[in-house]
Amino acid sequence: MDIDSVYKNFSETIRELGVFLYDETDEKIKEIIFEDYPIDSLNLSNNVLELLLSEGYIDSITVEKTKRILFIYREIEADNKANTINEFKQSSKWRELLELHDDVNNSLYI
């Protein structure tokens, strides 16, 4: 896969989430977060982040924010209570994760 495709996959994964989800219906939130969200895909792996950084597609701040997204998501995943719509709407961890998605998204050039 060429570097442009890697970047495109990375940016599409980042754009999957953001604070815009708070305006969606419960059914849409459930679909996006609990069924479709590809957090564990290779698109956000350390290897991808390092490649994009070394090729100048992203900066070190974007790398750190993306690593934080992964860390928070794994914390949420480990907490079974956090995997409900109600918890999603009230959780500071979910809020931070969505805000980080927006921050990273805003730093991307495409």
KASUL-V997155 format. One record per pair of residues at least 4 apart in sequence whose C-alpha atoms are under 8 Angstrom apart, sorted by the first residue. I is the first residue (numbers start at 1). J is the second residue. D is the distance in Angstrom with one decimal. If there is no record, write none. Layout:
i=I j=J d=D
i=I j=J d=D
//
This chain:
i=1 j=5 d=6.3
i=1 j=6 d=6.8
i=2 j=6 d=6.4
i=3 j=7 d=6.1
i=3 j=52 d=7.6
i=4 j=8 d=6.1
i=5 j=9 d=6.1
i=6 j=10 d=6.2
i=6 j=43 d=7.2
i=6 j=48 d=7.4
i=7 j=11 d=6.1
i=7 j=52 d=6.9
i=7 j=57 d=7.2
i=8 j=12 d=6.1
i=9 j=13 d=6.2
i=9 j=43 d=5.9
i=10 j=14 d=6.3
i=10 j=43 d=4.9
i=10 j=44 d=6.3
i=11 j=15 d=6.2
i=11 j=105 d=7.2
i=11 j=108 d=7.3
i=11 j=110 d=7.6
i=12 j=16 d=6.5
i=13 j=17 d=8.0
i=13 j=37 d=7.9
i=13 j=38 d=6.8
i=13 j=39 d=7.5
i=13 j=43 d=6.9
i=13 j=44 d=7.8
i=14 j=101 d=5.8
i=14 j=104 d=7.2
i=14 j=105 d=6.2
i=15 j=101 d=7.1
i=15 j=102 d=7.7
i=15 j=105 d=6.2
i=16 j=32 d=7.7
i=16 j=37 d=6.8
i=17 j=21 d=7.0
i=17 j=32 d=8.0
i=17 j=33 d=7.9
i=17 j=37 d=7.9
i=17 j=98 d=6.1
i=17 j=101 d=6.2
i=17 j=102 d=7.7
i=18 j=98 d=4.4
i=18 j=99 d=6.2
i=18 j=100 d=7.8
i=18 j=101 d=5.4
i=18 j=102 d=5.3
i=19 j=95 d=7.3
i=19 j=98 d=5.3
i=19 j=99 d=6.2
i=19 j=102 d=7.1
i=20 j=24 d=7.3
i=21 j=29 d=6.4
i=22 j=29 d=8.0
i=22 j=89 d=7.2
i=24 j=28 d=6.0
i=24 j=29 d=6.2
i=25 j=29 d=6.2
i=26 j=30 d=6.1
i=26 j=85 d=6.6
i=27 j=31 d=6.2
i=28 j=32 d=6.1
i=29 j=33 d=5.9
i=29 j=34 d=7.7
i=29 j=85 d=7.4
i=30 j=34 d=5.3
i=30 j=35 d=6.8
i=30 j=85 d=6.7
i=31 j=35 d=5.0
i=31 j=36 d=6.1
i=32 j=36 d=4.9
i=32 j=37 d=5.7
i=33 j=37 d=5.2
i=34 j=83 d=7.5
i=39 j=44 d=7.1
i=39 j=70 d=7.2
i=39 j=73 d=7.8
i=40 j=44 d=7.4
i=40 j=45 d=8.0
i=41 j=45 d=7.4
i=42 j=48 d=7.2
i=43 j=48 d=6.5
i=44 j=48 d=6.3
i=44 j=49 d=6.6
i=44 j=66 d=7.2
i=44 j=70 d=7.9
i=45 j=49 d=6.3
i=46 j=50 d=6.0
i=46 j=67 d=7.9
i=47 j=51 d=6.1
i=48 j=52 d=6.1
i=49 j=53 d=6.0
i=49 j=58 d=8.0
i=49 j=63 d=6.0
i=50 j=54 d=6.0
i=50 j=63 d=7.8
i=51 j=55 d=6.1
i=52 j=56 d=6.1
i=52 j=57 d=5.0
i=52 j=58 d=5.8
i=53 j=57 d=5.9
i=53 j=58 d=5.0
i=53 j=59 d=5.7
i=53 j=60 d=6.8
i=53 j=63 d=7.4
i=58 j=62 d=6.1
i=58 j=63 d=7.2
i=58 j=108 d=7.2
i=59 j=63 d=6.5
i=60 j=64 d=6.2
i=61 j=65 d=6.2
i=62 j=66 d=6.0
i=62 j=104 d=5.9
i=62 j=107 d=7.4
i=63 j=67 d=6.2
i=64 j=68 d=6.2
i=65 j=69 d=6.3
i=65 j=100 d=6.4
i=65 j=104 d=6.9
i=66 j=70 d=6.4
i=66 j=100 d=7.6
i=66 j=101 d=7.8
i=66 j=104 d=7.2
i=67 j=71 d=6.2
i=68 j=72 d=6.1
i=69 j=73 d=6.1
i=69 j=97 d=5.6
i=69 j=100 d=6.6
i=69 j=101 d=7.4
i=70 j=74 d=6.2
i=71 j=75 d=6.3
i=72 j=76 d=6.2
i=72 j=93 d=6.7
i=72 j=94 d=8.0
i=72 j=97 d=6.5
i=73 j=77 d=6.0
i=73 j=97 d=7.3
i=74 j=78 d=6.1
i=75 j=79 d=6.5
i=76 j=80 d=7.5
i=76 j=82 d=5.7
i=76 j=83 d=7.2
i=76 j=93 d=7.3
i=76 j=94 d=7.7
i=77 j=82 d=7.2
i=77 j=83 d=7.0
i=79 j=83 d=7.4
i=81 j=87 d=7.0
i=82 j=87 d=5.2
i=82 j=88 d=6.5
i=82 j=91 d=7.5
i=83 j=87 d=6.8
i=83 j=88 d=7.0
i=84 j=88 d=6.1
i=85 j=89 d=6.3
i=86 j=90 d=6.5
i=87 j=91 d=5.5
i=88 j=94 d=6.0
i=89 j=94 d=7.8
i=91 j=95 d=6.4
i=92 j=96 d=6.1
i=93 j=97 d=6.1
i=94 j=98 d=6.2
i=95 j=99 d=6.1
i=96 j=100 d=6.1
i=97 j=101 d=6.3
i=98 j=102 d=6.4
i=99 j=103 d=6.2
i=100 j=104 d=6.1
i=101 j=105 d=5.9
i=102 j=106 d=6.0
i=103 j=107 d=6.5
i=104 j=108 d=6.6
//
